[in-house]
Amino acid sequence: MECCGVEVISIDGKTVKGSYDREQDKSALHLVSAWSSQYRLVLGRRC
């Protein structure tokens, strides 16, 4: 998908349900992904 001659990069974030550990006081796991719709390719994923 292009708008004004530039490629659109979609950013998506999610929190993994049930990943919070109350006993060890650890926060939930968060995932962020970058997606190129033009190339149908995940550009990066970070936990």
PyMOL Python script that loads the backbone (N, CA, C, O; Angstrom):
from pymol import cmd

cmd.read_pdbstr("""\
ATOM      1  N   MET A   1       0.852  -1.180   0.000  1.00  0.00           N
ATOM      2  CA  MET A   1       0.000   0.000   0.000  1.00  0.00           C
ATOM      3  C   MET A   1       0.893   1.238   0.000  1.00  0.00           C
ATOM      4  O   MET A   1       1.832   1.330   0.790  1.00  0.00           O
ATOM      5  N   GLU A   2       0.604   2.168  -0.870  1.00  0.00           N
ATOM      6  CA  GLU A   2       1.400   3.389  -0.931  1.00  0.00           C
ATOM      7  C   GLU A   2       0.499   4.613  -0.853  1.00  0.00           C
ATOM      8  O   GLU A   2      -0.627   4.621  -1.352  1.00  0.00           O
ATOM      9  N   CYS A   3       1.016   5.614  -0.228  1.00  0.00           N
ATOM     10  CA  CYS A   3       0.321   6.889  -0.108  1.00  0.00           C
ATOM     11  C   CYS A   3       1.357   7.979  -0.355  1.00  0.00           C
ATOM     12  O   CYS A   3       2.353   8.074   0.363  1.00  0.00           O
ATOM     13  N   CYS A   4       1.125   8.777  -1.347  1.00  0.00           N
ATOM     14  CA  CYS A   4       2.044   9.883  -1.648  1.00  0.00           C
ATOM     15  C   CYS A   4       3.451   9.403  -2.001  1.00  0.00           C
ATOM     16  O   CYS A   4       4.423  10.110  -1.739  1.00  0.00           O
ATOM     17  N   GLY A   5       3.574   8.218  -2.590  1.00  0.00           N
ATOM     18  CA  GLY A   5       4.875   7.711  -3.009  1.00  0.00           C
ATOM     19  C   GLY A   5       5.749   7.136  -1.906  1.00  0.00           C
ATOM     20  O   GLY A   5       6.933   6.891  -2.139  1.00  0.00           O
ATOM     21  N   VAL A   6       5.216   6.915  -0.727  1.00  0.00           N
ATOM     22  CA  VAL A   6       5.988   6.342   0.375  1.00  0.00           C
ATOM     23  C   VAL A   6       5.394   5.002   0.797  1.00  0.00           C
ATOM     24  O   VAL A   6       4.177   4.816   0.770  1.00  0.00           O
ATOM     25  N   GLU A   7       6.259   4.074   1.186  1.00  0.00           N
ATOM     26  CA  GLU A   7       5.785   2.774   1.649  1.00  0.00           C
ATOM     27  C   GLU A   7       5.226   2.894   3.064  1.00  0.00           C
ATOM     28  O   GLU A   7       5.784   3.602   3.902  1.00  0.00           O
ATOM     29  N   VAL A   8       4.130   2.202   3.318  1.00  0.00           N
ATOM     30  CA  VAL A   8       3.511   2.206   4.645  1.00  0.00           C
ATOM     31  C   VAL A   8       4.040   1.018   5.446  1.00  0.00           C
ATOM     32  O   VAL A   8       3.998  -0.122   4.983  1.00  0.00           O
ATOM     33  N   ILE A   9       4.537   1.295   6.646  1.00  0.00           N
ATOM     34  CA  ILE A   9       5.000   0.255   7.563  1.00  0.00           C
ATOM     35  C   ILE A   9       4.016   0.219   8.730  1.00  0.00           C
ATOM     36  O   ILE A   9       3.851   1.212   9.439  1.00  0.00           O
ATOM     37  N   SER A  10       3.366  -0.923   8.926  1.00  0.00           N
ATOM     38  CA  SER A  10       2.396  -1.081  10.012  1.00  0.00           C
ATOM     39  C   SER A  10       3.109  -1.553  11.274  1.00  0.00           C
ATOM     40  O   SER A  10       3.955  -2.446  11.222  1.00  0.00           O
ATOM     41  N   ILE A  11       2.763  -0.951  12.404  1.00  0.00           N
ATOM     42  CA  ILE A  11       3.317  -1.320  13.702  1.00  0.00           C
ATOM     43  C   ILE A  11       2.177  -1.896  14.535  1.00  0.00           C
ATOM     44  O   ILE A  11       1.093  -1.318  14.610  1.00  0.00           O
ATOM     45  N   ASP A  12       2.441  -3.053  15.166  1.00  0.00           N
ATOM     46  CA  ASP A  12       1.417  -3.729  15.957  1.00  0.00           C
ATOM     47  C   ASP A  12       2.012  -4.137  17.298  1.00  0.00           C
ATOM     48  O   ASP A  12       3.139  -4.629  17.354  1.00  0.00           O
ATOM     49  N   GLY A  13       1.271  -3.937  18.366  1.00  0.00           N
ATOM     50  CA  GLY A  13       1.726  -4.332  19.696  1.00  0.00           C
ATOM     51  C   GLY A  13       0.693  -5.193  20.390  1.00  0.00           C
ATOM     52  O   GLY A  13      -0.511  -4.980  20.248  1.00  0.00           O
ATOM     53  N   LYS A  14       1.176  -6.170  21.142  1.00  0.00           N
ATOM     54  CA  LYS A  14       0.289  -7.071  21.869  1.00  0.00           C
ATOM     55  C   LYS A  14       0.906  -7.409  23.223  1.00  0.00           C
ATOM     56  O   LYS A  14       2.126  -7.384  23.389  1.00  0.00           O
ATOM     57  N   THR A  15       0.048  -7.725  24.184  1.00  0.00           N
ATOM     58  CA  THR A  15       0.474  -8.234  25.478  1.00  0.00           C
ATOM     59  C   THR A  15      -0.001  -9.677  25.575  1.00  0.00           C
ATOM     60  O   THR A  15      -1.173  -9.964  25.335  1.00  0.00           O
ATOM     61  N   VAL A  16       0.910 -10.590  25.928  1.00  0.00           N
ATOM     62  CA  VAL A  16       0.574 -12.008  25.999  1.00  0.00           C
ATOM     63  C   VAL A  16      -0.245 -12.272  27.259  1.00  0.00           C
ATOM     64  O   VAL A  16       0.207 -12.030  28.378  1.00  0.00           O
ATOM     65  N   LYS A  17      -1.451 -12.772  27.050  1.00  0.00           N
ATOM     66  CA  LYS A  17      -2.375 -13.047  28.155  1.00  0.00           C
ATOM     67  C   LYS A  17      -1.794 -14.126  29.082  1.00  0.00           C
ATOM     68  O   LYS A  17      -1.309 -15.160  28.624  1.00  0.00           O
ATOM     69  N   GLY A  18      -1.854 -13.867  30.366  1.00  0.00           N
ATOM     70  CA  GLY A  18      -1.399 -14.830  31.364  1.00  0.00           C
ATOM     71  C   GLY A  18       0.112 -14.874  31.555  1.00  0.00           C
ATOM     72  O   GLY A  18       0.609 -15.763  32.246  1.00  0.00           O
ATOM     73  N   SER A  19       0.861 -13.934  30.959  1.00  0.00           N
ATOM     74  CA  SER A  19       2.320 -13.979  31.069  1.00  0.00           C
ATOM     75  C   SER A  19       2.851 -13.250  32.313  1.00  0.00           C
ATOM     76  O   SER A  19       4.043 -13.326  32.611  1.00  0.00           O
ATOM     77  N   TYR A  20       1.986 -12.557  33.028  1.00  0.00           N
ATOM     78  CA  TYR A  20       2.406 -11.866  34.249  1.00  0.00           C
ATOM     79  C   TYR A  20       2.615 -12.883  35.362  1.00  0.00           C
ATOM     80  O   TYR A  20       1.748 -13.728  35.588  1.00  0.00           O
ATOM     81  N   ASP A  21       3.747 -12.824  36.064  1.00  0.00           N
ATOM     82  CA  ASP A  21       4.062 -13.747  37.155  1.00  0.00           C
ATOM     83  C   ASP A  21       3.970 -12.993  38.473  1.00  0.00           C
ATOM     84  O   ASP A  21       4.888 -12.261  38.844  1.00  0.00           O
ATOM     85  N   ARG A  22       2.865 -13.173  39.175  1.00  0.00           N
ATOM     86  CA  ARG A  22       2.645 -12.450  40.436  1.00  0.00           C
ATOM     87  C   ARG A  22       3.607 -12.904  41.533  1.00  0.00           C
ATOM     88  O   ARG A  22       4.055 -12.090  42.339  1.00  0.00           O
ATOM     89  N   GLU A  23       3.927 -14.199  41.567  1.00  0.00           N
ATOM     90  CA  GLU A  23       4.789 -14.731  42.624  1.00  0.00           C
ATOM     91  C   GLU A  23       6.199 -14.137  42.555  1.00  0.00           C
ATOM     92  O   GLU A  23       6.798 -13.854  43.592  1.00  0.00           O
ATOM     93  N   GLN A  24       6.729 -13.948  41.356  1.00  0.00           N
ATOM     94  CA  GLN A  24       8.070 -13.394  41.203  1.00  0.00           C
ATOM     95  C   GLN A  24       8.040 -11.912  40.840  1.00  0.00           C
ATOM     96  O   GLN A  24       9.084 -11.324  40.559  1.00  0.00           O
ATOM     97  N   ASP A  25       6.859 -11.306  40.842  1.00  0.00           N
ATOM     98  CA  ASP A  25       6.662  -9.887  40.546  1.00  0.00           C
ATOM     99  C   ASP A  25       7.294  -9.491  39.206  1.00  0.00           C
ATOM    100  O   ASP A  25       7.978  -8.472  39.109  1.00  0.00           O
ATOM    101  N   LYS A  26       7.054 -10.315  38.170  1.00  0.00           N
ATOM    102  CA  LYS A  26       7.560 -10.037  36.815  1.00  0.00           C
ATOM    103  C   LYS A  26       6.416  -9.527  35.959  1.00  0.00           C
ATOM    104  O   LYS A  26       5.295 -10.028  36.041  1.00  0.00           O
ATOM    105  N   SER A  27       6.709  -8.521  35.132  1.00  0.00           N
ATOM    106  CA  SER A  27       5.673  -7.922  34.294  1.00  0.00           C
ATOM    107  C   SER A  27       5.300  -8.839  33.129  1.00  0.00           C
ATOM    108  O   SER A  27       6.006  -9.800  32.823  1.00  0.00           O
ATOM    109  N   ALA A  28       4.185  -8.523  32.495  1.00  0.00           N
ATOM    110  CA  ALA A  28       3.680  -9.300  31.367  1.00  0.00           C
ATOM    111  C   ALA A  28       4.604  -9.163  30.159  1.00  0.00           C
ATOM    112  O   ALA A  28       5.360  -8.197  30.053  1.00  0.00           O
ATOM    113  N   LEU A  29       4.536 -10.142  29.246  1.00  0.00           N
ATOM    114  CA  LEU A  29       5.333 -10.133  28.033  1.00  0.00           C
ATOM    115  C   LEU A  29       4.630  -9.284  26.979  1.00  0.00           C
ATOM    116  O   LEU A  29       3.453  -9.494  26.688  1.00  0.00           O
ATOM    117  N   HIS A  30       5.358  -8.325  26.408  1.00  0.00           N
ATOM    118  CA  HIS A  30       4.828  -7.441  25.375  1.00  0.00           C
ATOM    119  C   HIS A  30       5.567  -7.715  24.070  1.00  0.00           C
ATOM    120  O   HIS A  30       6.790  -7.852  24.069  1.00  0.00           O
ATOM    121  N   LEU A  31       4.832  -7.796  22.955  1.00  0.00           N
ATOM    122  CA  LEU A  31       5.415  -8.039  21.633  1.00  0.00           C
ATOM    123  C   LEU A  31       5.085  -6.874  20.717  1.00  0.00           C
ATOM    124  O   LEU A  31       3.958  -6.377  20.722  1.00  0.00           O
ATOM    125  N   VAL A  32       6.064  -6.433  19.928  1.00  0.00           N
ATOM    126  CA  VAL A  32       5.863  -5.371  18.945  1.00  0.00           C
ATOM    127  C   VAL A  32       6.394  -5.877  17.600  1.00  0.00           C
ATOM    128  O   VAL A  32       7.502  -6.410  17.534  1.00  0.00           O
ATOM    129  N   SER A  33       5.613  -5.714  16.532  1.00  0.00           N
ATOM    130  CA  SER A  33       6.008  -6.158  15.196  1.00  0.00           C
ATOM    131  C   SER A  33       5.898  -5.009  14.204  1.00  0.00           C
ATOM    132  O   SER A  33       5.033  -4.142  14.334  1.00  0.00           O
ATOM    133  N   ALA A  34       6.790  -5.012  13.206  1.00  0.00           N
ATOM    134  CA  ALA A  34       6.725  -4.061  12.088  1.00  0.00           C
ATOM    135  C   ALA A  34       6.483  -4.874  10.823  1.00  0.00           C
ATOM    136  O   ALA A  34       7.164  -5.873  10.592  1.00  0.00           O
ATOM    137  N   TRP A  35       5.521  -4.457  10.001  1.00  0.00           N
ATOM    138  CA  TRP A  35       5.075  -5.218   8.834  1.00  0.00           C
ATOM    139  C   TRP A  35       5.097  -4.347   7.587  1.00  0.00           C
ATOM    140  O   TRP A  35       4.579  -3.230   7.591  1.00  0.00           O
ATOM    141  N   SER A  36       5.705  -4.868   6.512  1.00  0.00           N
ATOM    142  CA  SER A  36       5.696  -4.189   5.217  1.00  0.00           C
ATOM    143  C   SER A  36       4.568  -4.784   4.381  1.00  0.00           C
ATOM    144  O   SER A  36       4.648  -5.938   3.960  1.00  0.00           O
ATOM    145  N   SER A  37       3.528  -4.007   4.143  1.00  0.00           N
ATOM    146  CA  SER A  37       2.397  -4.512   3.364  1.00  0.00           C
ATOM    147  C   SER A  37       2.763  -4.652   1.883  1.00  0.00           C
ATOM    148  O   SER A  37       2.215  -5.511   1.193  1.00  0.00           O
ATOM    149  N   GLN A  38       3.679  -3.822   1.393  1.00  0.00           N
ATOM    150  CA  GLN A  38       4.093  -3.889  -0.007  1.00  0.00           C
ATOM    151  C   GLN A  38       4.802  -5.213  -0.309  1.00  0.00           C
ATOM    152  O   GLN A  38       4.550  -5.831  -1.344  1.00  0.00           O
ATOM    153  N   TYR A  39       5.687  -5.648   0.593  1.00  0.00           N
ATOM    154  CA  TYR A  39       6.454  -6.865   0.374  1.00  0.00           C
ATOM    155  C   TYR A  39       5.875  -8.069   1.126  1.00  0.00           C
ATOM    156  O   TYR A  39       6.380  -9.185   1.002  1.00  0.00           O
ATOM    157  N   ARG A  40       4.813  -7.834   1.905  1.00  0.00           N
ATOM    158  CA  ARG A  40       4.188  -8.897   2.733  1.00  0.00           C
ATOM    159  C   ARG A  40       5.247  -9.615   3.570  1.00  0.00           C
ATOM    160  O   ARG A  40       5.420 -10.832   3.491  1.00  0.00           O
ATOM    161  N   LEU A  41       5.940  -8.822   4.366  1.00  0.00           N
ATOM    162  CA  LEU A  41       7.100  -9.301   5.092  1.00  0.00           C
ATOM    163  C   LEU A  41       7.152  -8.662   6.484  1.00  0.00           C
ATOM    164  O   LEU A  41       6.943  -7.458   6.629  1.00  0.00           O
ATOM    165  N   VAL A  42       7.432  -9.476   7.501  1.00  0.00           N
ATOM    166  CA  VAL A  42       7.658  -8.938   8.837  1.00  0.00           C
ATOM    167  C   VAL A  42       9.074  -8.380   8.862  1.00  0.00           C
ATOM    168  O   VAL A  42      10.035  -9.109   8.617  1.00  0.00           O
ATOM    169  N   LEU A  43       9.206  -7.088   9.157  1.00  0.00           N
ATOM    170  CA  LEU A  43      10.504  -6.426   9.155  1.00  0.00           C
ATOM    171  C   LEU A  43      11.234  -6.606  10.474  1.00  0.00           C
ATOM    172  O   LEU A  43      12.464  -6.602  10.515  1.00  0.00           O
ATOM    173  N   GLY A  44      10.482  -6.763  11.547  1.00  0.00           N
ATOM    174  CA  GLY A  44      11.118  -6.946  12.845  1.00  0.00           C
ATOM    175  C   GLY A  44      10.092  -7.282  13.891  1.00  0.00           C
ATOM    176  O   GLY A  44       8.916  -6.936  13.776  1.00  0.00           O
ATOM    177  N   ARG A  45      10.564  -7.970  14.927  1.00  0.00           N
ATOM    178  CA  ARG A  45       9.699  -8.323  16.047  1.00  0.00           C
ATOM    179  C   ARG A  45      10.546  -8.212  17.305  1.00  0.00           C
ATOM    180  O   ARG A  45      11.688  -8.669  17.342  1.00  0.00           O
ATOM    181  N   ARG A  46       9.979  -7.605  18.325  1.00  0.00           N
ATOM    182  CA  ARG A  46      10.721  -7.387  19.573  1.00  0.00           C
ATOM    183  C   ARG A  46       9.862  -7.808  20.738  1.00  0.00           C
ATOM    184  O   ARG A  46       8.664  -7.525  20.771  1.00  0.00           O
ATOM    185  N   CYS A  47      10.475  -8.490  21.702  1.00  0.00           N
ATOM    186  CA  CYS A  47       9.786  -8.903  22.932  1.00  0.00           C
ATOM    187  C   CYS A  47      10.188  -8.002  24.057  1.00  0.00           C
ATOM    188  O   CYS A  47       9.723  -8.176  25.184  1.00  0.00           O
TER     189      CYS A  47
END
""", "prot")
cmd.dss("prot")
cmd.show_as("cartoon", "prot")
cmd.util.cbc("prot")
cmd.orient("prot")
